[in-house]
């Protein structure tokens, strides 16, 4: 008789965005119970055995309420995917303190808060995985996106620190650094002038040429990499690492 394994539970922030939606779909397809969080109302269906929470993760009080609901869905958590982020695309000297703080609250402080709240649920599951969605901007960046780059660089350092602290509890912590992926956030940021000033399709084509693969990534490709890092069988010996998924863009010298 085949033993039925208990359902694993994952909490994914930014569940309504391009990468978030693809990640929700993949985990559900793999048989996981998905708890999704997004600040905007759900647009479309959510997995039938999952649970969607509309909340703004940048507020500490919201984080507490989110985990109250999460604990009601499941007393254990096997993976936490910190995917939600906001981006301010403007020159540093024009960035206000309010904009800087908003980026840090959503992209960095929220991870600190969510990990603290998720920790006892991960321990109750006997261990698990935390996957932080950073960005290639953590290691190589461009003009007019300083706050975002700083938040993603901080997330990379936080990933390493948490990996060291949580290893005794069998909790692995890794980061994924997506490059150019066709999401609403990417399209909104194409007005920075770094890939020309044509229409949206011309800008996407210009951006694609900057990768080694010659194309922009798909959200599903990032979701697959996230799942790899969350899966305790596939990446069991990985922790504290940064996995770059960028079509080879950072492999090429900028002078070529």
Secondary structure as UniProt FT lines:
FT   STRAND          9..13
FT   TURN            15..16
FT   HELIX           18..29
FT   TURN            30..31
FT   STRAND          33..38
FT   TURN            48..49
FT   STRAND          51..54
FT   TURN            57..58
FT   HELIX           60..73
FT   STRAND          79..82
FT   HELIX           92..94
FT   HELIX           97..104
FT   HELIX           105..109
FT   HELIX           110..124
FT   TURN            125..126
FT   STRAND          128..133
FT   HELIX           136..138
FT   TURN            143..144
FT   HELIX           146..166
FT   HELIX           167..169
FT   STRAND          171..178
FT   HELIX           184..188
FT   HELIX           189..192
FT   TURN            194..195
FT   HELIX           200..208
FT   TURN            209..210
FT   HELIX           219..230
FT   TURN            232..237
FT   STRAND          242..245
FT   TURN            247..248
FT   HELIX           249..251
FT   TURN            254..255
//
